[in-house]
């Protein structure tokens, strides 16, 4: 008896191949390819004008690409745009809420626009108000809301139609640190429910905290993609900083460790490092065997700020500005 082949389940995340977009002679996207598995958070980073918003607009069917192919939530971008629109939610940089309505009325309006039955809309509004801790504010005009409350309501409205893919374009812009962390927790909970998140952000810490994978876009091209740790490991500049109590210890350590950075005034050495424990252990063993005492030690590893500056060429630009 022959084994029956398992049915192939289409990927319900986001897949794009060779997306291109130009405005006149200005090329905005040049062959962008992405694969974002279902139920993950993907962050797209890049300087202003890199093409982030254009990418989101294409994948959310707001504008058409000049070339390339894509599937979103299991549907073909060119052939099934209506099905994609029904499966996605989009939250822009600024909260799209009606200040003349209450929080509940905003959500009910979105339910009506989504053609939900009135009873279903009421039930869903109540559930979303509870989920976003807005129940006590349900009957208040949105004009009285803080920025954080508006962003929460905006995201709640995006969830009315229960989208499987959500595009978040700089969702925490302008929020204070407490509100930003509250929003991060809400986003994590969405992914735990199986939602796919496409995130653009100017806050590199946000991408580091949230994203399963990160891509860096510069001048319309993807210049790097991977986990946060993958990207950090690609950037040189990691080092071990050693501080000594006197110049004698500094000189002895410098002679033992070879090519290192030296700051005689501060009595410190910078030893190049990949950030790994074996490298740290090797440095300490050399000093310990020679009886050289270290007063303090710190380890510096490249962060996403370093990655961003290096991969988008802005580090070189900064150096030029200093000259």
Secondary structure, DSSP 8 states (H G I E B T S, - for coil): ------------SEEEEEEEEEETTEEEEEEEEEEE-TT-EEEEE--TTSSHHHHHHHHTTSS--SEEEEEETTEETTT-HHHHHHHEEEE-SS----TTSBHHHHHHHHHHHTT--HHHHHHHHHHHHHHTT-GGGTTSBGGG--HHHHHHHHHHHHTTT--SEEEEESTTTT--HHHHHHHHHHHHHHHHTT-EEEEE-S-HHHHHHH-SEEEEEETTEEEEEE-HHHHHHTS---EEEEE-SSHHHHHHHHHHH-S-EEETTTTEEEEE--S-HHHHHHHHHHHHHTT---SEEEEE---HHHHHHHHTTHHHHHHHHH-
